[in-house]
Amino acid sequence: MSQAQTKPNAPINVKLLLIGNSSVGKSSLLLRFSDEQWLPEDESSATIGVDFRVHKMEVKGKKVKLSIWDTAGQERFRTITSSYYRGAQGVILVYDVANKESFDALPKWFAELETYVSSAVVKIIVGNKVDKEFSRQVPASEGQAFATRMGALFVEASAKTAVGVADAFRDVVERILDTPELWAAPGLARKGSSAGAGRNATAAAERAMPGSIDLSKEPDEAEGGGCAC
C-alpha cells in the first residue's frame, strides 16, 4: 500500500478551471476566493496565458486541495489554454451580468468543453458583477434557464463585494465529491476507496499537463503562483 493511501486524512486533489470571455472578472473571482482581496478594474490587468492558485478547504467532512487555473479569455491565447483542460474535474464558466455579449458567448465555451473534457466534469455558470445591478443586461432568470438547459449549476456573484463567490466554488466542489468517478481511480471507487486513489489519479493527470505542478507538495513548495489559504 502506498504512503498516500495510508493517510486517510490527506486531502483530495481537485482541479478547477475558470473560463469565459476576457474582462468578465475571472481573475477577480479567483483573487477574492483565494486571497479575500479585490482589485479595482483600473488596477487589474488581463491574464496572460494561465494564472494559478492553490486553496485548501473542507467540504462534506473531506479535506480538499484545489488547484484553480485561471485561463485567459482572449482568442489569441486559446491555443495556449486549450491544453489546460486536461485532467479538470470542474469548470467555472463566467460571464458579466452587465455585458450581454459575454453571456451570449457561453454556448461557444460549452462547445469547447465538449471537445476537451468528459461529460461527467462538473460545470457551474457564474454571473459575475452583480454589484453593477444598475447596468444589468442579463436577468438572473435567463442565466438560470440557460444553466438548467446545459445541465450546469448556476450562481450569481460579485468579486467586488464577495457575494456568492464562496458559494460558487463550494457548490462545484460538492458536486465533484458527489461524483466519485471524477476523483477516484477506476475500480477503486466501487470498493469505497477514499482520497488516496483520487490523489493518485489526479496527480497523474496533473503531471501530464504543460506547466503542471506537484500537488502532493505543500503549497509553498509548489511551483507557479500559489496561495495556501
C-alpha positions in Angstrom: 0.0 0.0 0.0 1.4 3.4 -0.9 2.2 6.1 1.6 -0.7 8.3 0.3 -3.2 5.5 0.9 -2.1 5.1 4.5 -3.1 8.7 5.2 -6.9 8.7 5.4 -6.9 12.4 6.4 -4.9 13.5 3.4 -6.8 15.9 1.1 -8.4 15.0 -2.1 -6.8 16.9 -5.0 -9.4 18.7 -7.3 -8.6 20.7 -10.4 -10.8 23.6 -11.4 -10.7 25.8 -14.5 -12.1 29.3 -14.8 -13.1 30.1 -18.4 -15.1 32.8 -20.1 -14.6 35.9 -22.2 -12.0 38.5 -21.4 -12.9 41.1 -18.7 -15.7 39.2 -17.1 -13.8 39.1 -13.8 -12.4 35.5 -13.7 -9.1 36.7 -12.1 -11.1 38.9 -9.6 -13.2 35.9 -8.6 -10.1 33.8 -8.0 -8.4 36.5 -6.1 -11.4 37.1 -3.9 -11.8 33.4 -3.2 -8.2 32.6 -2.6 -6.8 35.8 -1.0 -10.0 37.5 0.1 -8.9 40.5 -1.9 -10.3 42.6 -4.8 -8.5 44.8 -7.2 -10.5 47.6 -8.9 -10.7 47.2 -12.6 -8.4 50.1 -13.3 -5.7 48.4 -11.2 -6.1 44.9 -12.7 -4.6 43.6 -15.9 -5.6 40.9 -18.4 -4.3 37.4 -17.6 -1.6 36.4 -20.0 -1.8 32.6 -20.6 -2.7 31.0 -17.3 -2.7 32.0 -13.6 -2.7 29.5 -10.8 -3.8 29.3 -7.2 -3.9 26.5 -4.5 -6.6 26.6 -1.9 -7.4 24.2 0.9 -11.0 23.8 2.2 -13.2 21.2 3.9 -16.3 20.1 2.2 -18.7 17.4 3.4 -16.2 16.4 6.0 -13.5 15.8 3.5 -10.3 17.8 3.1 -9.9 19.2 -0.4 -6.9 20.8 -2.0 -8.0 22.8 -5.0 -5.7 23.7 -7.9 -7.5 26.5 -9.7 -6.4 27.5 -13.2 -7.4 31.0 -14.4 -7.3 30.9 -18.2 -7.0 33.9 -20.5 -10.2 34.7 -22.3 -8.6 36.4 -25.3 -8.9 34.5 -28.5 -5.2 34.8 -29.2 -4.4 32.8 -26.1 -6.8 29.9 -26.9 -4.1 27.7 -28.3 -2.2 28.0 -25.1 -5.1 27.4 -22.7 -6.7 24.5 -24.5 -4.1 22.2 -23.2 -5.0 23.0 -19.6 -8.4 21.4 -19.9 -6.8 18.0 -19.4 -7.4 16.5 -16.0 -10.0 19.1 -15.0 -12.8 17.8 -12.7 -14.7 21.1 -12.5 -15.2 24.1 -14.8 -16.4 27.5 -13.8 -17.8 29.4 -16.8 -18.0 33.2 -16.0 -20.0 36.0 -17.7 -20.6 39.6 -16.8 -24.3 40.3 -15.9 -23.7 43.8 -17.3 -22.3 42.5 -20.6 -24.8 40.6 -22.7 -22.1 39.7 -25.2 -20.2 37.7 -22.6 -23.4 35.8 -21.8 -24.1 35.1 -25.5 -20.6 33.6 -25.8 -21.3 30.8 -23.3 -22.5 28.3 -26.0 -19.2 28.7 -27.6 -17.4 27.9 -24.4 -19.7 24.8 -23.8 -18.9 23.7 -27.4 -15.2 23.9 -26.5 -15.8 21.8 -23.3 -17.4 19.1 -25.4 -14.1 18.8 -27.3 -11.7 18.8 -24.3 -13.4 17.4 -21.2 -15.6 14.4 -20.2 -19.3 15.0 -20.0 -19.0 13.9 -16.3 -17.0 17.1 -15.5 -19.0 19.4 -13.2 -19.9 22.7 -14.7 -21.1 25.9 -13.0 -22.1 29.1 -14.6 -21.3 32.2 -12.6 -22.9 35.6 -13.4 -20.3 38.0 -12.1 -20.5 41.7 -11.2 -24.0 41.7 -9.6 -22.8 44.9 -7.9 -23.5 46.6 -11.2 -27.2 46.0 -10.9 -28.0 49.4 -12.3 -26.4 48.4 -15.6 -27.5 44.7 -15.7 -28.1 43.3 -19.2 -28.7 39.6 -18.3 -31.6 38.8 -15.9 -30.8 36.1 -13.3 -33.7 34.1 -14.6 -32.1 34.0 -18.1 -28.8 32.8 -16.6 -30.6 30.1 -14.5 -32.6 28.9 -17.5 -29.5 28.5 -19.7 -27.7 26.7 -16.9 -30.6 24.3 -16.5 -30.7 23.7 -20.2 -26.9 22.9 -20.2 -27.1 20.7 -17.1 -24.9 23.1 -15.2 -25.1 24.7 -11.7 -25.7 28.4 -11.5 -25.0 31.2 -9.1 -24.6 35.0 -9.4 -21.7 36.6 -7.6 -19.7 39.8 -7.2 -15.9 39.6 -6.8 -16.1 43.2 -5.5 -18.5 42.6 -2.6 -17.7 38.8 -2.2 -21.4 38.0 -2.6 -21.8 34.4 -4.0 -18.1 33.8 -4.6 -17.5 31.2 -1.9 -20.8 29.6 -2.8 -19.7 29.2 -6.4 -16.6 27.3 -5.5 -18.2 25.3 -2.8 -21.1 24.2 -5.0 -18.9 22.9 -7.7 -16.6 21.0 -5.3 -19.6 19.5 -3.5 -20.9 18.2 -6.9 -17.4 16.8 -7.7 -17.3 14.9 -4.4 -20.8 13.5 -5.2 -19.3 12.2 -8.5 -16.6 9.6 -7.4 -15.6 8.7 -10.9 -14.1 12.2 -11.2 -11.6 11.8 -8.3 -11.4 8.1 -7.5 -9.3 5.7 -9.7 -11.3 3.3 -11.9 -12.4 0.2 -10.0 -11.5 1.6 -6.6 -14.5 3.9 -6.5 -16.8 0.9 -6.4 -14.9 -0.5 -3.5 -15.3 2.6 -1.4 -11.7 3.7 -2.0 -11.0 7.1 -0.4 -8.8 10.0 -1.2 -5.7 8.0 -1.8 -6.9 6.7 -5.2 -8.2 10.1 -6.1 -4.9 11.8 -5.3 -3.0 9.3 -7.4 -5.3 9.6 -10.4 -5.4 13.4 -10.3 -1.6 13.7 -9.7 -1.0 11.6 -12.8 -3.2 13.8 -14.9 -1.5 17.0 -13.5 2.0 15.7 -14.3 0.9 15.2 -17.9 0.0 18.8 -18.2 2.2 21.5 -19.6 3.2 23.9 -16.8 1.9 21.4 -14.2 2.9 21.3 -10.5 3.1 18.6 -8.0 0.0 18.9 -5.7 1.3 16.3 -3.3 3.6 19.0 -2.0 2.5 21.7 0.3 1.5 24.9 -1.5 4.6 26.8 -0.6 6.7 24.1 -2.2 4.7 24.1 -5.4 5.8 25.9 -8.5 3.7 28.7 -10.0 1.6 31.2 -8.2 0.0 29.8 -5.2 -2.0 30.8 -2.2 -2.0 28.5 0.8 -5.4 29.5 2.2 
